[in-house]
Amino acid sequence: MNRRDAADLAGSVGLGAWAAFTVLALVVSGRAGTPLWLDDRFLTRSVTHRPAEAVALARGITATGTGLVPYLLTVVAGALTGRTPRTRLLAAAVGLACLGLGQLLRYGVMELVHRPRPLRSDWATHASGWAFPSGHATTAALTAGLLIVALTLRAPHGGTALRIVVCGWGLLVGLTRVYLGVHWFTDVVGGWLFAAGWLGVCLCAAAHWLPASLLTDATASATRPTEDHEPEDPGRRGRSRPA
């Protein structure tokens, strides 16, 4: 896939995600933050099925969706993308900018929507701020997306199992927010859509404006010749070696 096709694909996916997110945000705002669709059912089932071991595991998973962990994973994604110190630093800087700017934009949306969280009596962990979109779900999904892109550039014909694990982690962090009672399910869905839309914007911009070497270095080894000699001159075929 060339740069133009990659930019078009990322832009299309991002546009679709933004459209879905906008519709969901408008519905949430129009209902003044009251639960939607399956929100009550998911929360009720979570609250009534909380063995201590499951809560501890959920708290551990949810903790990886905030703080330093997503930023460290984004740096790892940059290291995987580049093949030289310069391209690794550039890729890490681009990834951190994508994650950081996405966080700022999400905070703005949260303040604009002003959706309350579920009742505090249902919480099984600490939380702060407004509910929509879920910060943990957004951050983990965005980080997972950056890692998946890096793994795809690094090994376009392999690493499927690792990409599935990364994707599963990104989704699981969001689901733990519902299980721990600090978010409605639609908050988490909003976080996933927000992350997909913002990642699409960032990838589209990167495909248009970043140096070609950053996008090709990671896959160059797959097509690089393994023999270190000059190609045979076709004109010499059939000629006898001089005595």
C-alpha positions as CSV (number, residue, x, y, z in Angstrom):
1,M,0.0,0.0,0.0
2,N,1.5,3.4,-1.0
3,R,1.4,6.6,1.0
4,R,-1.6,8.0,-0.8
5,D,-3.7,4.8,-0.3
6,A,-2.6,4.6,3.4
7,A,-3.7,8.2,3.9
8,D,-7.0,7.7,2.2
9,L,-7.7,4.6,4.3
10,A,-6.8,6.2,7.6
11,G,-8.8,9.3,6.7
12,S,-11.9,7.2,5.7
13,V,-11.7,5.2,8.9
14,G,-11.2,8.3,11.0
15,L,-14.1,10.1,9.3
16,G,-16.4,7.2,9.9
17,A,-15.4,7.0,13.6
18,W,-15.9,10.7,14.1
19,A,-19.3,10.6,12.5
20,A,-20.4,7.7,14.9
21,F,-18.8,9.5,17.9
22,T,-20.6,12.8,17.0
23,V,-24.0,11.0,16.9
24,L,-23.4,9.2,20.2
25,A,-22.2,12.5,21.9
26,L,-25.3,14.3,20.7
27,V,-27.6,11.5,22.0
28,V,-25.8,11.5,25.3
29,S,-26.1,15.3,25.6
30,G,-29.7,15.3,24.5
31,R,-30.6,12.8,27.3
32,A,-28.8,15.0,29.9
33,G,-26.4,12.2,30.7
34,T,-29.1,9.6,31.7
35,P,-28.2,5.9,30.9
36,L,-28.7,4.8,27.3
37,W,-29.7,1.4,25.7
38,L,-27.8,-1.3,27.6
39,D,-26.0,1.0,30.1
40,D,-28.2,0.0,33.1
41,R,-28.0,-3.7,32.2
42,F,-24.3,-3.8,31.9
43,L,-23.8,-1.9,35.2
44,T,-26.3,-4.0,37.1
45,R,-24.6,-7.2,35.9
46,S,-21.2,-5.9,36.9
47,V,-22.2,-4.8,40.3
48,T,-23.8,-8.1,41.1
49,H,-20.9,-10.3,39.9
50,R,-17.8,-9.0,41.7
51,P,-15.8,-11.7,43.5
52,A,-12.7,-10.2,45.2
53,E,-10.3,-11.9,42.8
54,A,-12.1,-10.5,39.7
55,V,-12.1,-7.0,41.2
56,A,-8.4,-7.1,42.0
57,L,-7.7,-8.3,38.4
58,A,-9.9,-5.6,36.9
59,R,-8.1,-2.9,39.0
60,G,-4.7,-4.1,37.8
61,I,-5.8,-4.1,34.1
62,T,-7.5,-0.7,34.4
63,A,-4.4,0.8,36.0
64,T,-2.4,0.1,32.7
65,G,-4.8,2.5,30.9
66,T,-3.5,5.6,32.6
67,G,-0.4,7.2,34.0
68,L,3.0,6.4,32.5
69,V,2.2,3.0,31.0
70,P,0.5,4.3,27.8
71,Y,3.3,6.8,27.2
72,L,6.0,4.2,27.7
73,L,4.2,1.9,25.3
74,T,4.0,4.7,22.8
75,V,7.8,5.1,23.0
76,V,8.1,1.4,22.4
77,A,5.9,1.8,19.3
78,G,8.2,4.5,18.0
79,A,11.3,2.2,18.6
80,L,9.6,-0.6,16.7
81,T,8.7,1.7,13.8
82,G,12.1,3.2,13.1
83,R,15.3,1.3,12.2
84,T,17.8,4.1,12.9
85,P,18.2,6.2,16.1
86,R,16.9,9.2,14.2
87,T,13.7,7.6,12.8
88,R,13.0,6.0,16.2
89,L,13.2,9.3,18.0
90,L,11.0,10.9,15.3
91,A,8.4,8.1,15.4
92,A,8.3,8.2,19.2
93,A,7.9,12.0,19.2
94,V,5.0,11.7,16.7
95,G,3.3,9.0,18.7
96,L,3.6,11.0,22.0
97,A,2.3,14.1,20.2
98,C,-0.7,12.1,18.9
99,L,-1.4,10.7,22.4
100,G,-0.9,14.0,24.2
101,L,-3.0,16.1,21.9
102,G,-5.7,13.4,21.9
103,Q,-5.8,13.7,25.7
104,L,-6.3,17.4,25.5
105,L,-9.0,17.2,23.0
106,R,-10.8,14.5,25.0
107,Y,-10.7,16.7,28.1
108,G,-12.4,19.4,26.1
109,V,-15.1,17.1,24.9
110,M,-15.7,15.8,28.5
111,E,-16.2,19.3,29.8
112,L,-18.5,20.1,26.9
113,V,-20.7,17.0,27.3
114,H,-20.8,17.1,31.2
115,R,-22.1,13.6,31.6
116,P,-22.3,12.4,35.2
117,R,-20.8,9.0,36.2
118,P,-22.9,6.2,37.7
119,L,-23.8,6.4,41.4
120,R,-20.7,6.4,43.7
121,S,-22.1,3.5,45.7
122,D,-21.5,1.3,42.6
123,W,-17.9,2.2,42.3
124,A,-15.2,-0.4,43.0
125,T,-12.2,1.9,42.3
126,H,-11.3,5.6,42.3
127,A,-12.4,7.9,39.5
128,S,-12.6,11.7,38.9
129,G,-14.0,14.0,36.3
130,W,-16.9,13.7,33.9
131,A,-17.9,10.4,32.3
132,F,-18.1,10.8,28.5
133,P,-15.9,9.7,26.8
134,S,-14.1,7.3,29.1
135,G,-10.5,8.5,29.5
136,H,-9.1,5.0,30.2
137,A,-10.9,3.6,27.2
138,T,-9.7,6.4,25.0
139,T,-6.1,6.3,26.1
140,A,-5.7,2.5,26.0
141,A,-7.4,2.2,22.6
142,L,-5.2,5.0,21.1
143,T,-2.1,3.4,22.6
144,A,-3.1,0.0,21.2
145,G,-3.7,1.5,17.8
146,L,-0.2,3.1,17.7
147,L,1.3,-0.2,18.7
148,I,-0.6,-2.1,16.1
149,V,0.5,0.3,13.4
150,A,4.1,0.0,14.6
151,L,3.9,-3.8,14.5
152,T,2.4,-3.8,11.1
153,L,5.1,-1.5,9.7
154,R,7.8,-3.6,11.4
155,A,6.5,-7.0,10.3
156,P,3.8,-6.6,7.6
157,H,3.5,-10.4,7.0
158,G,3.7,-11.6,10.6
159,G,3.0,-10.8,14.2
160,T,-0.7,-11.4,14.0
161,A,-1.0,-13.0,17.4
162,L,0.8,-10.1,19.1
163,R,-1.4,-7.6,17.4
164,I,-4.5,-9.5,18.6
165,V,-3.1,-9.4,22.2
166,V,-2.5,-5.7,21.9
167,C,-6.0,-5.1,20.6
168,G,-7.5,-7.2,23.3
169,W,-5.7,-5.2,26.0
170,G,-7.0,-2.0,24.5
171,L,-10.6,-3.3,24.6
172,L,-10.2,-4.9,28.0
173,V,-9.1,-1.7,29.7
174,G,-12.3,0.0,28.6
175,L,-14.5,-2.9,29.8
176,T,-12.9,-2.9,33.2
177,R,-14.2,0.7,33.6
178,V,-17.8,-0.6,33.3
179,Y,-17.1,-3.6,35.5
180,L,-15.7,-1.4,38.2
181,G,-18.8,0.8,38.0
182,V,-17.2,4.1,37.2
183,H,-18.4,4.4,33.6
184,W,-21.5,3.6,31.6
185,F,-20.9,1.3,28.7
186,T,-21.7,4.0,26.2
187,D,-18.9,6.1,27.8
188,V,-16.5,3.3,26.9
189,V,-17.9,3.0,23.3
190,G,-17.5,6.7,23.0
191,G,-13.8,6.4,24.1
192,W,-13.2,3.7,21.5
193,L,-14.8,5.8,18.7
194,F,-12.9,8.9,19.8
195,A,-9.6,7.0,19.7
196,A,-10.3,5.6,16.3
197,G,-11.2,9.0,14.9
198,W,-8.2,10.8,16.3
199,L,-5.8,8.0,15.3
200,G,-7.2,8.2,11.8
201,V,-6.5,11.9,11.7
202,C,-3.0,11.4,13.0
203,L,-2.2,8.6,10.6
204,C,-3.6,10.5,7.6
205,A,-1.4,13.5,8.5
206,A,1.6,11.3,9.1
207,A,1.2,9.6,5.7
208,H,1.0,13.0,4.0
209,W,3.7,15.0,5.8
210,L,6.2,12.7,7.4
211,P,9.5,11.8,5.6
212,A,9.1,8.7,3.5
213,S,12.1,7.1,5.2
214,L,10.1,6.8,8.5
215,L,7.4,4.8,6.8
216,T,9.6,2.7,4.7
217,D,12.5,1.9,7.0
218,A,10.5,-0.5,9.0
219,T,9.7,-2.7,6.0
220,A,12.8,-2.2,4.0
221,S,14.5,-5.3,5.3
222,A,11.7,-7.5,3.8
223,T,12.8,-6.4,0.3
224,R,16.5,-5.8,0.8
225,P,18.8,-8.1,-1.2
226,T,20.6,-10.7,0.9
227,E,23.5,-11.1,-1.4
228,D,26.2,-8.5,-1.3
229,H,27.5,-8.5,-4.9
230,E,26.9,-6.5,-8.0
231,P,24.2,-7.8,-10.4
232,E,25.3,-9.9,-13.3
233,D,25.8,-8.0,-16.6
234,P,23.3,-9.5,-19.0
235,G,25.7,-8.7,-21.9
236,R,28.3,-11.1,-20.4
237,R,26.0,-14.1,-20.5
238,G,27.3,-16.8,-22.8
239,R,30.8,-15.2,-23.1
240,S,33.7,-17.4,-22.3
241,R,36.1,-16.3,-19.6
242,P,39.3,-14.9,-21.1
243,A,42.3,-17.1,-20.9
